[in-house]
């Protein structure tokens, strides 16, 4: 009985008020006619007009009562449903506000760490050690930038990588004082949106490859072009960072390299469940392919 009542209530939720009213009135009329028929069968030949009138009025009253009850139930269901939606919206607003605050605080904390690394780097006279601090600072800034971009989005679920990469390029150029008149940057980014889980490792990969290209591809104030292409085809993301600089040493294998940069790129590509290719022909080309959400 309870299951039947639940089914009826769920069905009533999907019916508009005017349609429900018409259905109720029709049911009332059917109920009235049915009662008249039953009374006619029971009192065939013995019923007078007054008794028939009383039976008809009683049947109609019962039908009208049922109609009123259904309308009241319908209104209660709608009010309950409306209150539930408002509570759900309020909970979602609170969750969104909390997530936005978390991203904002994480970004600020990373900015503090980056500033501390910068202050320490200024005190170091050894160029090699100072370079390590600067690289660490830029890595922290690339992660902070992800949270900053997420904080600025409406849904907090993904970031636009065209804006992200352009901001990162400007950061690297500023940090290493790159001569933009000598090194031209070409950016071709499709409609790429990544969530936090994929954006952080992907951002670090881009940071490592760009930093390496800016610092080593064009020695002695050399001139050249650095291109960044990021596209999506059939759910597969392809990131290509290429330069026309001096290229890599002959026989170079990134899997056996003792530099932290290429080791990080290899590890992070594996974290994305992707593949990495490093080519050196008239410059250096790095190709990373992955599908978000793949282990």
Order of alpha helices (4+ residues) and beta strands (2+ residues): alpha-alpha-alpha-alpha-beta-alpha-beta-beta-alpha-beta-beta-alpha-beta-beta
